[in-house]
Every structure is written in structure tokens, then in C-alpha cells.
Amino acid sequence: MTACSSQNASVNRSFPSTFELDVSSDILETLNGNTFVAHVKELNPVFGRALTIKVRGLNVESLTDPDPLKVSTAFRQWHRFRRILKESSHVRIRNLERGKNGFWVWADVYLDGKIIASSL
């Protein structure tokens, strides 16, 4: 007989599947230059309708930084990210991994077949 223990059990945080998102109905909100909220239909409903997704590898400035120049850059990044999401025909997310602090996931995000890279 085997017992369950949260002390020694390793937690699997990955979701290996690929998910297709409908740009017009599944992308619900863009929070900043690398984070958006989406409805991922094929994902277990325990995650809810609105899943916060951070784009793996896309580093952006914080909207709450005390430096006004960084905040200005963060707003430009946010608006650009929102625009390219809206203009995409196909959005695919892959390799989902639960975030460590909060209820969000890291994901590789592909727009029209091309992975979003740090060069965005």
C-alpha cells in the first residue's frame, strides 16, 4: 500500500499539450506586454474560464515601476503586444507550465505559426 504525502511528492507542473485559441472569442484581455487572459477550451475546467498566460521568453518592463521612462516603455510594449495578438489569424499555446507564485501559466506562444521571441 502506498500513501500520499505532500512533503516528499514532486509536483508535476507541466501540461504537454498544444492548444489553439480563437483570436476573436478566446483572447479575453491583454494585461501587459507579455501577459494575456484567454479561454482555453480543452483545458481542465478546474482552471476556470479565464486563464492568465505569460509568454515564455518575452521580457518586458513593469507597468508599476517607479521610473517614468520604464513605465512609458511598458505601455508601448503592452499596446504593441495587444495589437499583434488582435491582428493574428491563429494563436497556439504550447508547453504550459504552472507559475510558482499565483494562478497563471508560462507558455510558448505562437502567432500565425511563429513563436513569439524576446525580439518582439
N, CA, C and O atoms as a Tinker XYZ file with bonds, in Angstrom:
   480  protein
     1  N      0.841000   -1.164000    0.000000    73     2
     2  CA     0.000000    0.000000    0.000000    64     1     3
     3  C      0.894000    1.238000    0.000000    63     2     4     5
     4  O      1.914000    1.276000    0.688000    81     3
     5  N      0.513000    2.228000   -0.760000    73     3     6
     6  CA     1.278000    3.451000   -0.867000    64     5     7
     7  C      0.455000    4.615000   -0.339000    63     6     8     9
     8  O     -0.733000    4.743000   -0.637000    81     7
     9  N      1.095000    5.445000    0.438000    73     7    10
    10  CA     0.410000    6.610000    0.993000    64     9    11
    11  C      0.796000    7.854000    0.215000    63    10    12    13
    12  O      1.880000    7.931000   -0.364000    81    11
    13  N     -0.091000    8.814000    0.208000    73    11    14
    14  CA     0.182000   10.098000   -0.433000    64    13    15
    15  C      0.799000   11.035000    0.585000    63    14    16    17
    16  O      0.351000   11.107000    1.729000    81    15
    17  N      1.806000   11.736000    0.175000    73    15    18
    18  CA     2.435000   12.703000    1.062000    64    17    19
    19  C      2.783000   13.939000    0.273000    63    18    20    21
    20  O      3.433000   13.849000   -0.769000    81    19
    21  N      2.364000   15.087000    0.750000    73    19    22
    22  CA     2.684000   16.332000    0.056000    64    21    23
    23  C      4.083000   16.810000    0.387000    63    22    24    25
    24  O      4.606000   17.689000   -0.298000    81    23
    25  N      4.706000   16.256000    1.423000    73    23    26
    26  CA     6.038000   16.696000    1.808000    64    25    27
    27  C      7.095000   16.214000    0.832000    63    26    28    29
    28  O      7.994000   16.972000    0.470000    81    27
    29  N      7.000000   14.969000    0.403000    73    27    30
    30  CA     8.035000   14.413000   -0.448000    64    29    31
    31  C      7.606000   14.261000   -1.906000    63    30    32    33
    32  O      8.430000   13.946000   -2.765000    81    31
    33  N      6.357000   14.477000   -2.180000    73    31    34
    34  CA     5.871000   14.285000   -3.549000    64    33    35
    35  C      6.332000   15.425000   -4.437000    63    34    36    37
    36  O      6.256000   16.595000   -4.063000    81    35
    37  N      6.808000   15.068000   -5.610000    73    35    38
    38  CA     7.167000   16.110000   -6.554000    64    37    39
    39  C      5.923000   16.479000   -7.344000    63    38    40    41
    40  O      5.153000   15.614000   -7.762000    81    39
    41  N      5.744000   17.766000   -7.538000    73    39    42
    42  CA     4.549000   18.262000   -8.208000    64    41    43
    43  C      4.861000   18.449000   -9.685000    63    42    44    45
    44  O      5.790000   19.170000  -10.049000    81    43
    45  N      4.072000   17.789000  -10.534000    73    43    46
    46  CA     4.227000   17.966000  -11.973000    64    45    47
    47  C      3.493000   19.238000  -12.371000    63    46    48    49
    48  O      2.272000   19.322000  -12.238000    81    47
    49  N      4.223000   20.211000  -12.850000    73    47    50
    50  CA     3.626000   21.494000  -13.197000    64    49    51
    51  C      3.476000   21.671000  -14.696000    63    50    52    53
    52  O      3.049000   22.740000  -15.130000    81    51
    53  N      3.802000   20.685000  -15.502000    73    51    54
    54  CA     3.730000   20.863000  -16.937000    64    53    55
    55  C      2.473000   20.258000  -17.540000    63    54    56    57
    56  O      1.900000   19.292000  -17.035000    81    55
    57  N      2.079000   20.870000  -18.637000    73    55    58
    58  CA     0.955000   20.403000  -19.428000    64    57    59
    59  C      1.470000   20.313000  -20.860000    63    58    60    61
    60  O      1.581000   21.339000  -21.531000    81    59
    61  N      1.785000   19.118000  -21.343000    73    59    62
    62  CA     2.481000   18.986000  -22.620000    64    61    63
    63  C      1.650000   19.271000  -23.861000    63    62    64    65
    64  O      2.207000   19.327000  -24.957000    81    63
    65  N      0.368000   19.449000  -23.735000    73    63    66
    66  CA    -0.495000   19.595000  -24.905000    64    65    67
    67  C     -0.347000   20.949000  -25.594000    63    66    68    69
    68  O      0.209000   21.900000  -25.047000    81    67
    69  N     -0.861000   20.992000  -26.797000    73    67    70
    70  CA    -0.934000   22.214000  -27.586000    64    69    71
    71  C     -2.389000   22.642000  -27.655000    63    70    72    73
    72  O     -3.279000   21.806000  -27.812000    81    71
    73  N     -2.638000   23.952000  -27.538000    73    71    74
    74  CA    -3.996000   24.470000  -27.548000    64    73    75
    75  C     -4.119000   25.575000  -28.588000    63    74    76    77
    76  O     -3.287000   26.480000  -28.656000    81    75
    77  N     -5.163000   25.487000  -29.390000    73    75    78
    78  CA    -5.466000   26.511000  -30.384000    64    77    79
    79  C     -6.461000   27.492000  -29.770000    63    78    80    81
    80  O     -7.434000   27.084000  -29.136000    81    79
    81  N     -6.211000   28.789000  -29.961000    73    79    82
    82  CA    -7.109000   29.822000  -29.439000    64    81    83
    83  C     -7.743000   30.580000  -30.597000    63    82    84    85
    84  O     -7.069000   30.909000  -31.573000    81    83
    85  N     -9.018000   30.853000  -30.491000    73    83    86
    86  CA    -9.711000   31.688000  -31.459000    64    85    87
    87  C     -9.489000   33.138000  -31.024000    63    86    88    89
    88  O     -9.886000   33.533000  -29.928000    81    87
    89  N     -8.861000   33.915000  -31.882000    73    87    90
    90  CA    -8.495000   35.289000  -31.529000    64    89    91
    91  C     -9.711000   36.110000  -31.135000    63    90    92    93
    92  O     -9.651000   36.878000  -30.176000    81    91
    93  N    -10.809000   35.961000  -31.855000    73    91    94
    94  CA   -11.977000   36.807000  -31.604000    64    93    95
    95  C    -12.760000   36.411000  -30.356000    63    94    96    97
    96  O    -13.394000   37.266000  -29.738000    81    95
    97  N    -12.732000   35.137000  -29.974000    73    95    98
    98  CA   -13.550000   34.737000  -28.825000    64    97    99
    99  C    -12.755000   34.234000  -27.618000    63    98   100   101
   100  O    -13.241000   34.313000  -26.490000    81    99
   101  N    -11.547000   33.721000  -27.835000    73    99   102
   102  CA   -10.792000   33.137000  -26.723000    64   101   103
   103  C     -9.828000   34.096000  -26.040000    63   102   104   105
   104  O     -9.535000   33.922000  -24.857000    81   103
   105  N     -9.329000   35.098000  -26.746000    73   103   106
   106  CA    -8.435000   36.088000  -26.136000    64   105   107
   107  C     -9.331000   37.111000  -25.445000    63   106   108   109
   108  O    -10.010000   37.897000  -26.105000    81   107
   109  N     -9.328000   37.095000  -24.122000    73   107   110
   110  CA   -10.263000   37.928000  -23.362000    64   109   111
   111  C     -9.696000   39.294000  -22.994000    63   110   112   113
   112  O    -10.427000   40.284000  -22.971000    81   111
   113  N     -8.394000   39.354000  -22.706000    73   111   114
   114  CA    -7.808000   40.609000  -22.209000    64   113   115
   115  C     -6.291000   40.530000  -22.327000    63   114   116   117
   116  O     -5.714000   39.446000  -22.241000    81   115
   117  N     -5.646000   41.674000  -22.522000    73   115   118
   118  CA    -4.189000   41.759000  -22.504000    64   117   119
   119  C     -3.806000   42.584000  -21.273000    63   118   120   121
   120  O     -4.207000   43.740000  -21.144000    81   119
   121  N     -3.031000   41.982000  -20.377000    73   119   122
   122  CA    -2.725000   42.635000  -19.099000    64   121   123
   123  C     -1.482000   43.520000  -19.146000    63   122   124   125
   124  O     -1.425000   44.552000  -18.477000    81   123
   125  N     -0.492000   43.117000  -19.934000    73   123   126
   126  CA     0.730000   43.908000  -20.092000    64   125   127
   127  C      1.438000   43.416000  -21.347000    63   126   128   129
   128  O      0.819000   42.758000  -22.183000    81   127
   129  N      2.706000   43.719000  -21.493000    73   127   130
   130  CA     3.436000   43.392000  -22.714000    64   129   131
   131  C      3.800000   41.942000  -22.910000    63   130   132   133
   132  O      4.349000   41.590000  -23.954000    81   131
   133  N      3.514000   41.080000  -21.941000    73   131   134
   134  CA     3.788000   39.651000  -22.132000    64   133   135
   135  C      2.755000   38.744000  -21.464000    63   134   136   137
   136  O      2.991000   37.544000  -21.322000    81   135
   137  N      1.623000   39.298000  -21.057000    73   135   138
   138  CA     0.619000   38.518000  -20.333000    64   137   139
   139  C     -0.776000   38.804000  -20.898000    63   138   140   141
   140  O     -1.158000   39.954000  -21.112000    81   139
   141  N     -1.516000   37.725000  -21.130000    73   139   142
   142  CA    -2.887000   37.890000  -21.581000    64   141   143
   143  C     -3.774000   36.863000  -20.878000    63   142   144   145
   144  O     -3.291000   35.894000  -20.293000    81   143
   145  N     -5.071000   37.099000  -20.952000    73   143   146
   146  CA    -6.051000   36.211000  -20.358000    64   145   147
   147  C     -6.814000   35.560000  -21.502000    63   146   148   149
   148  O     -7.259000   36.237000  -22.429000    81   147
   149  N     -6.962000   34.239000  -21.429000    73   147   150
   150  CA    -7.629000   33.528000  -22.519000    64   149   151
   151  C     -8.508000   32.409000  -21.987000    63   150   152   153
   152  O     -8.302000   31.881000  -20.894000    81   151
   153  N     -9.482000   32.075000  -22.796000    73   151   154
   154  CA   -10.330000   30.918000  -22.535000    64   153   155
   155  C     -9.701000   29.759000  -23.307000    63   154   156   157
   156  O     -9.659000   29.772000  -24.537000    81   155
   157  N     -9.217000   28.765000  -22.578000    73   155   158
   158  CA    -8.588000   27.598000  -23.196000    64   157   159
   159  C     -9.579000   26.451000  -23.051000    63   158   160   161
   160  O     -9.657000   25.812000  -22.002000    81   159
   161  N    -10.323000   26.201000  -24.099000    73   159   162
   162  CA   -11.451000   25.268000  -24.049000    64   161   163
   163  C    -11.070000   23.853000  -23.664000    63   162   164   165
   164  O    -11.792000   23.218000  -22.895000    81   163
   165  N     -9.977000   23.343000  -24.164000    73   163   166
   166  CA    -9.629000   21.945000  -23.933000    64   165   167
   167  C     -8.956000   21.706000  -22.591000    63   166   168   169
   168  O     -8.694000   20.557000  -22.238000    81   167
   169  N     -8.673000   22.744000  -21.847000    73   167   170
   170  CA    -8.003000   22.614000  -20.558000    64   169   171
   171  C     -9.022000   22.240000  -19.491000    63   170   172   173
   172  O    -10.193000   22.606000  -19.586000    81   171
   173  N     -8.582000   21.523000  -18.496000    73   171   174
   174  CA    -9.461000   21.092000  -17.417000    64   173   175
   175  C    -10.206000   22.290000  -16.832000    63   174   176   177
   176  O     -9.589000   23.324000  -16.575000    81   175
   177  N    -11.509000   22.177000  -16.619000    73   175   178
   178  CA   -12.307000   23.304000  -16.120000    64   177   179
   179  C    -11.908000   23.785000  -14.727000    63   178   180   181
   180  O    -12.333000   24.863000  -14.310000    81   179
   181  N    -11.109000   23.018000  -14.005000    73   179   182
   182  CA   -10.661000   23.473000  -12.699000    64   181   183
   183  C     -9.871000   24.786000  -12.813000    63   182   184   185
   184  O     -9.792000   25.553000  -11.854000    81   183
   185  N     -9.291000   25.035000  -13.988000    73   183   186
   186  CA    -8.539000   26.270000  -14.195000    64   185   187
   187  C     -9.456000   27.464000  -14.418000    63   186   188   189
   188  O     -9.012000   28.608000  -14.315000    81   187
   189  N    -10.710000   27.222000  -14.719000    73   187   190
   190  CA   -11.661000   28.312000  -14.916000    64   189   191
   191  C    -11.702000   28.774000  -16.352000    63   190   192   193
   192  O    -10.961000   28.279000  -17.201000    81   191
   193  N    -12.574000   29.726000  -16.615000    73   191   194
   194  CA   -12.741000   30.254000  -17.968000    64   193   195
   195  C    -11.609000   31.190000  -18.356000    63   194   196   197
   196  O    -11.198000   31.210000  -19.516000    81   195
   197  N    -11.115000   31.939000  -17.440000    73   195   198
   198  CA   -10.105000   32.955000  -17.739000    64   197   199
   199  C     -8.752000   32.532000  -17.172000    63   198   200   201
   200  O     -8.496000   32.666000  -15.975000    81   199
   201  N     -7.892000   32.021000  -18.050000    73   199   202
   202  CA    -6.563000   31.577000  -17.651000    64   201   203
   203  C     -5.545000   32.670000  -17.995000    63   202   204   205
   204  O     -5.477000   33.119000  -19.139000    81   203
   205  N     -4.767000   33.089000  -17.016000    73   203   206
   206  CA    -3.730000   34.090000  -17.252000    64   205   207
   207  C     -2.500000   33.386000  -17.795000    63   206   208   209
   208  O     -1.985000   32.453000  -17.180000    81   207
   209  N     -2.027000   33.843000  -18.964000    73   207   210
   210  CA    -0.916000   33.218000  -19.667000    64   209   211
   211  C      0.204000   34.229000  -19.840000    63   210   212   213
   212  O     -0.006000   35.312000  -20.385000    81   211
   213  N      1.402000   33.868000  -19.370000    73   211   214
   214  CA     2.595000   34.691000  -19.582000    64   213   215
   215  C      3.421000   34.049000  -20.687000    63   214   216   217
   216  O      3.631000   32.836000  -20.689000    81   215
   217  N      3.889000   34.864000  -21.625000    73   215   218
   218  CA     4.656000   34.368000  -22.755000    64   217   219
   219  C      6.077000   34.074000  -22.297000    63   218   220   221
   220  O      6.805000   34.968000  -21.866000    81   219
   221  N      6.457000   32.806000  -22.397000    73   219   222
   222  CA     7.802000   32.386000  -22.015000    64   221   223
   223  C      8.818000   33.047000  -22.957000    63   222   224   225
   224  O      8.662000   32.999000  -24.177000    81   223
   225  N      9.844000   33.653000  -22.388000    73   223   226
   226  CA    10.918000   34.247000  -23.181000    64   225   227
   227  C     10.694000   35.679000  -23.605000    63   226   228   229
   228  O     11.555000   36.262000  -24.265000    81   227
   229  N      9.573000   36.262000  -23.249000    73   227   230
   230  CA     9.277000   37.646000  -23.633000    64   229   231
   231  C      9.372000   38.516000  -22.388000    63   230   232   233
   232  O      8.468000   38.532000  -21.553000    81   231
   233  N     10.474000   39.234000  -22.278000    73   231   234
   234  CA    10.717000   40.080000  -21.106000    64   233   235
   235  C     10.283000   41.506000  -21.406000    63   234   236   237
   236  O     10.614000   42.063000  -22.452000    81   235
   237  N      9.541000   42.087000  -20.477000    73   235   238
   238  CA     9.029000   43.445000  -20.656000    64   237   239
   239  C      9.226000   44.245000  -19.373000    63   238   240   241
   240  O      9.473000   43.690000  -18.302000    81   239
   241  N      9.111000   45.539000  -19.508000    73   239   242
   242  CA     9.184000   46.432000  -18.349000    64   241   243
   243  C      7.879000   46.336000  -17.559000    63   242   244   245
   244  O      6.843000   45.940000  -18.093000    81   243
   245  N      7.947000   46.703000  -16.289000    73   243   246
   246  CA     6.777000   46.663000  -15.420000    64   245   247
   247  C      5.983000   47.960000  -15.517000    63   246   248   249
   248  O      6.551000   49.052000  -15.546000    81   247
   249  N      4.662000   47.822000  -15.566000    73   247   250
   250  CA     3.788000   48.996000  -15.585000    64   249   251
   251  C      3.782000   49.727000  -14.253000    63   250   252   253
   252  O      3.342000   50.875000  -14.182000    81   251
   253  N      4.264000   49.082000  -13.197000    73   251   254
   254  CA     4.261000   49.691000  -11.861000    64   253   255
   255  C      5.648000   50.155000  -11.418000    63   254   256   257
   256  O      5.843000   50.473000  -10.245000    81   255
   257  N      6.598000   50.198000  -12.325000    73   255   258
   258  CA     7.948000   50.644000  -11.985000    64   257   259
   259  C      7.921000   52.126000  -11.596000    63   258   260   261
   260  O      7.181000   52.902000  -12.201000    81   259
   261  N      8.709000   52.530000  -10.603000    73   259   262
   262  CA     8.726000   53.949000  -10.225000    64   261   263
   263  C      9.404000   54.857000  -11.264000    63   262   264   265
   264  O      9.209000   56.072000  -11.234000    81   263
   265  N     10.185000   54.293000  -12.167000    73   263   266
   266  CA    10.877000   55.076000  -13.197000    64   265   267
   267  C      9.907000   55.377000  -14.347000    63   266   268   269
   268  O      9.445000   54.451000  -15.013000    81   267
   269  N      9.590000   56.656000  -14.591000    73   267   270
   270  CA     8.620000   57.005000  -15.634000    64   269   271
   271  C      9.046000   56.563000  -17.042000    63   270   272   273
   272  O      8.189000   56.269000  -17.875000    81   271
   273  N     10.342000   56.511000  -17.313000    73   271   274
   274  CA    10.801000   56.055000  -18.628000    64   273   275
   275  C     10.495000   54.568000  -18.825000    63   274   276   277
   276  O     10.106000   54.151000  -19.916000    81   275
   277  N     10.669000   53.779000  -17.777000    73   275   278
   278  CA    10.363000   52.356000  -17.858000    64   277   279
   279  C      8.861000   52.132000  -17.991000    63   278   280   281
   280  O      8.430000   51.233000  -18.714000    81   279
   281  N      8.067000   52.936000  -17.304000    73   279   282
   282  CA     6.610000   52.825000  -17.414000    64   281   283
   283  C      6.166000   53.175000  -18.829000    63   282   284   285
   284  O      5.287000   52.516000  -19.385000    81   283
   285  N      6.767000   54.207000  -19.415000    73   283   286
   286  CA     6.445000   54.589000  -20.786000    64   285   287
   287  C      6.777000   53.450000  -21.751000    63   286   288   289
   288  O      5.995000   53.148000  -22.652000    81   287
   289  N      7.926000   52.827000  -21.561000    73   287   290
   290  CA     8.316000   51.674000  -22.375000    64   289   291
   291  C      7.337000   50.526000  -22.170000    63   290   292   293
   292  O      6.953000   49.857000  -23.129000    81   291
   293  N      6.931000   50.294000  -20.921000    73   291   294
   294  CA     5.995000   49.217000  -20.607000    64   293   295
   295  C      4.660000   49.431000  -21.323000    63   294   296   297
   296  O      4.078000   48.471000  -21.827000    81   295
   297  N      4.165000   50.671000  -21.377000    73   295   298
   298  CA     2.910000   50.950000  -22.074000    64   297   299
   299  C      3.043000   50.706000  -23.575000    63   298   300   301
   300  O      2.135000   50.159000  -24.200000    81   299
   301  N      4.178000   51.113000  -24.155000    73   299   302
   302  CA     4.398000   50.851000  -25.585000    64   301   303
   303  C      4.442000   49.347000  -25.854000    63   302   304   305
   304  O      3.868000   48.877000  -26.836000    81   303
   305  N      5.122000   48.587000  -24.985000    73   303   306
   306  CA     5.189000   47.128000  -25.139000    64   305   307
   307  C      3.797000   46.507000  -25.028000    63   306   308   309
   308  O      3.448000   45.606000  -25.790000    81   307
   309  N      3.020000   46.989000  -24.088000    73   307   310
   310  CA     1.677000   46.476000  -23.871000    64   309   311
   311  C      0.796000   46.704000  -25.103000    63   310   312   313
   312  O      0.122000   45.787000  -25.573000    81   311
   313  N      0.810000   47.936000  -25.618000    73   311   314
   314  CA    -0.018000   48.261000  -26.777000    64   313   315
   315  C      0.421000   47.475000  -28.016000    63   314   316   317
   316  O     -0.419000   47.028000  -28.796000    81   315
   317  N      1.714000   47.309000  -28.194000    73   315   318
   318  CA     2.221000   46.541000  -29.335000    64   317   319
   319  C      1.803000   45.069000  -29.214000    63   318   320   321
   320  O      1.360000   44.467000  -30.192000    81   319
   321  N      1.942000   44.500000  -28.028000    73   319   322
   322  CA     1.570000   43.113000  -27.789000    64   321   323
   323  C      0.073000   42.907000  -28.037000    63   322   324   325
   324  O     -0.330000   41.938000  -28.680000    81   323
   325  N     -0.732000   43.815000  -27.529000    73   323   326
   326  CA    -2.179000   43.734000  -27.723000    64   325   327
   327  C     -2.528000   43.802000  -29.209000    63   326   328   329
   328  O     -3.387000   43.057000  -29.679000    81   327
   329  N     -1.871000   44.684000  -29.943000    73   327   330
   330  CA    -2.133000   44.842000  -31.373000    64   329   331
   331  C     -1.768000   43.573000  -32.151000    63   330   332   333
   332  O     -2.546000   43.115000  -32.987000    81   331
   333  N     -0.594000   43.008000  -31.880000    73   331   334
   334  CA    -0.200000   41.826000  -32.654000    64   333   335
   335  C     -1.068000   40.617000  -32.306000    63   334   336   337
   336  O     -1.305000   39.764000  -33.161000    81   335
   337  N     -1.548000   40.535000  -31.056000    73   335   338
   338  CA    -2.480000   39.452000  -30.713000    64   337   339
   339  C     -3.776000   39.595000  -31.507000    63   338   340   341
   340  O     -4.271000   38.622000  -32.074000    81   339
   341  N     -4.324000   40.812000  -31.546000    73   339   342
   342  CA    -5.592000   41.059000  -32.246000    64   341   343
   343  C     -5.470000   40.845000  -33.749000    63   342   344   345
   344  O     -6.418000   40.400000  -34.397000    81   343
   345  N     -4.298000   41.163000  -34.305000    73   343   346
   346  CA    -4.105000   41.064000  -35.747000    64   345   347
   347  C     -3.739000   39.657000  -36.199000    63   346   348   349
   348  O     -3.707000   39.394000  -37.401000    81   347
   349  N     -3.468000   38.760000  -35.286000    73   347   350
   350  CA    -3.078000   37.394000  -35.642000    64   349   351
   351  C     -4.289000   36.596000  -36.108000    63   350   352   353
   352  O     -5.404000   36.786000  -35.623000    81   351
   353  N     -4.044000   35.707000  -37.052000    73   351   354
   354  CA    -5.098000   34.812000  -37.528000    64   353   355
   355  C     -5.197000   33.573000  -36.648000    63   354   356   357
   356  O     -6.293000   33.080000  -36.380000    81   355
   357  N     -4.046000   33.070000  -36.198000    73   355   358
   358  CA    -4.003000   31.852000  -35.385000    64   357   359
   359  C     -3.104000   32.071000  -34.174000    63   358   360   361
   360  O     -1.990000   32.579000  -34.301000    81   359
   361  N     -3.594000   31.687000  -33.009000    73   359   362
   362  CA    -2.798000   31.728000  -31.787000    64   361   363
   363  C     -2.766000   30.309000  -31.229000    63   362   364   365
   364  O     -3.803000   29.675000  -31.031000    81   363
   365  N     -1.563000   29.832000  -30.984000    73   363   366
   366  CA    -1.375000   28.496000  -30.423000    64   365   367
   367  C     -0.500000   28.629000  -29.185000    63   366   368   369
   368  O      0.499000   29.349000  -29.199000    81   367
   369  N     -0.872000   27.938000  -28.119000    73   367   370
   370  CA    -0.035000   27.905000  -26.925000    64   369   371
   371  C      0.417000   26.466000  -26.696000    63   370   372   373
   372  O     -0.343000   25.517000  -26.889000    81   371
   373  N      1.661000   26.331000  -26.285000    73   371   374
   374  CA     2.252000   25.006000  -26.072000    64   373   375
   375  C      3.084000   25.017000  -24.805000    63   374   376   377
   376  O      3.475000   26.071000  -24.303000    81   375
   377  N      3.347000   23.816000  -24.297000    73   375   378
   378  CA     4.251000   23.630000  -23.160000    64   377   379
   379  C      3.857000   24.482000  -21.957000    63   378   380   381
   380  O      4.680000   25.217000  -21.411000    81   379
   381  N      2.607000   24.379000  -21.553000    73   379   382
   382  CA     2.128000   25.133000  -20.406000    64   381   383
   383  C      2.803000   24.635000  -19.129000    63   382   384   385
   384  O      2.990000   23.435000  -18.928000    81   383
   385  N      3.156000   25.577000  -18.286000    73   383   386
   386  CA     3.798000   25.272000  -17.015000    64   385   387
   387  C      3.245000   26.218000  -15.962000    63   386   388   389
   388  O      3.284000   27.437000  -16.132000    81   387
   389  N      2.736000   25.665000  -14.887000    73   387   390
   390  CA     2.133000   26.489000  -13.838000    64   389   391
   391  C      3.170000   27.435000  -13.227000    63   390   392   393
   392  O      4.306000   27.042000  -12.961000    81   391
   393  N      2.759000   28.684000  -13.011000    73   391   394
   394  CA     3.630000   29.654000  -12.362000    64   393   395
   395  C      3.816000   29.314000  -10.893000    63   394   396   397
   396  O      2.979000   28.637000  -10.296000    81   395
   397  N      4.899000   29.778000  -10.319000    73   395   398
   398  CA     5.207000   29.446000   -8.926000    64   397   399
   399  C      4.470000   30.321000   -7.926000    63   398   400   401
   400  O      4.109000   29.851000   -6.847000    81   399
   401  N      4.245000   31.563000   -8.260000    73   399   402
   402  CA     3.572000   32.490000   -7.342000    64   401   403
   403  C      2.324000   33.043000   -8.013000    63   402   404   405
   404  O      2.399000   34.019000   -8.760000    81   403
   405  N      1.209000   32.441000   -7.759000    73   403   406
   406  CA    -0.030000   32.930000   -8.339000    64   405   407
   407  C     -0.668000   31.893000   -9.241000    63   406   408   409
   408  O     -0.117000   30.816000   -9.466000    81   407
   409  N     -1.832000   32.236000   -9.750000    73   407   410
   410  CA    -2.597000   31.317000  -10.576000    64   409   411
   411  C     -2.483000   31.748000  -12.032000    63   410   412   413
   412  O     -3.398000   32.364000  -12.577000    81   411
   413  N     -1.368000   31.426000  -12.651000    73   411   414
   414  CA    -1.097000   31.742000  -14.043000    64   413   415
   415  C     -0.198000   30.644000  -14.590000    63   414   416   417
   416  O      0.300000   29.809000  -13.835000    81   415
   417  N      0.011000   30.646000  -15.905000    73   415   418
   418  CA     0.897000   29.669000  -16.529000    64   417   419
   419  C      1.877000   30.350000  -17.475000    63   418   420   421
   420  O      1.567000   31.367000  -18.095000    81   419
   421  N      3.064000   29.766000  -17.569000    73   419   422
   422  CA     4.014000   30.119000  -18.615000    64   421   423
   423  C      3.621000   29.314000  -19.829000    63   422   424   425
   424  O      3.138000   28.190000  -19.690000    81   423
   425  N      3.816000   29.858000  -21.017000    73   423   426
   426  CA     3.540000   29.088000  -22.233000    64   425   427
   427  C      4.401000   29.601000  -23.379000    63   426   428   429
   428  O      4.749000   30.781000  -23.436000    81   427
   429  N      4.739000   28.687000  -24.293000    73   427   430
   430  CA     5.302000   29.087000  -25.572000    64   429   431
   431  C      4.104000   29.523000  -26.405000    63   430   432   433
   432  O      3.140000   28.773000  -26.552000    81   431
   433  N      4.165000   30.733000  -26.948000    73   431   434
   434  CA     3.031000   31.278000  -27.696000    64   433   435
   435  C      3.452000   31.471000  -29.151000    63   434   436   437
   436  O      4.474000   32.088000  -29.452000    81   435
   437  N      2.628000   30.922000  -30.039000    73   435   438
   438  CA     2.869000   31.017000  -31.473000    64   437   439
   439  C      1.766000   31.852000  -32.098000    63   438   440   441
   440  O      0.581000   31.585000  -31.899000    81   439
   441  N      2.167000   32.867000  -32.855000    73   439   442
   442  CA     1.215000   33.697000  -33.596000    64   441   443
   443  C      1.423000   33.422000  -35.076000    63   442   444   445
   444  O      2.518000   33.620000  -35.604000    81   443
   445  N      0.376000   32.968000  -35.739000    73   443   446
   446  CA     0.448000   32.629000  -37.159000    64   445   447
   447  C      1.616000   31.709000  -37.468000    63   446   448   449
   448  O      2.300000   31.867000  -38.480000    81   447
   449  N      1.836000   30.738000  -36.577000    73   447   450
   450  CA     2.860000   29.718000  -36.792000    64   449   451
   451  C      4.259000   30.078000  -36.327000    63   450   452   453
   452  O      5.151000   29.231000  -36.373000    81   451
   453  N      4.479000   31.312000  -35.879000    73   451   454
   454  CA     5.818000   31.737000  -35.453000    64   453   455
   455  C      5.815000   31.991000  -33.951000    63   454   456   457
   456  O      4.922000   32.647000  -33.415000    81   455
   457  N      6.834000   31.455000  -33.287000    73   455   458
   458  CA     6.921000   31.639000  -31.843000    64   457   459
   459  C      7.249000   33.097000  -31.531000    63   458   460   461
   460  O      8.057000   33.726000  -32.213000    81   459
   461  N      6.610000   33.616000  -30.495000    73   459   462
   462  CA     6.922000   34.973000  -30.051000    64   461   463
   463  C      8.267000   34.888000  -29.326000    63   462   464   465
   464  O      8.446000   34.082000  -28.413000    81   463
   465  N      9.185000   35.715000  -29.741000    73   463   466
   466  CA    10.523000   35.709000  -29.140000    64   465   467
   467  C     10.772000   37.019000  -28.425000    63   466   468   469
   468  O      9.971000   37.950000  -28.505000    81   467
   469  N     11.879000   37.080000  -27.734000    73   467   470
   470  CA    12.231000   38.272000  -26.975000    64   469   471
   471  C     12.458000   39.489000  -27.888000    63   470   472   473
   472  O     12.551000   40.613000  -27.396000    81   471
   473  N     12.547000   39.280000  -29.192000    73   471   474
   474  CA    12.771000   40.382000  -30.130000    64   473   475
   475  C     11.504000   41.156000  -30.463000    63   474   476   477
   476  O     11.549000   42.106000  -31.245000    81   475
   477  N     10.369000   40.763000  -29.878000    73   475   478
   478  CA     9.092000   41.418000  -30.158000    64   477   479
   479  C      9.167000   42.840000  -29.831000    63   478   480
   480  O      8.187000   43.565000  -29.999000    81   479
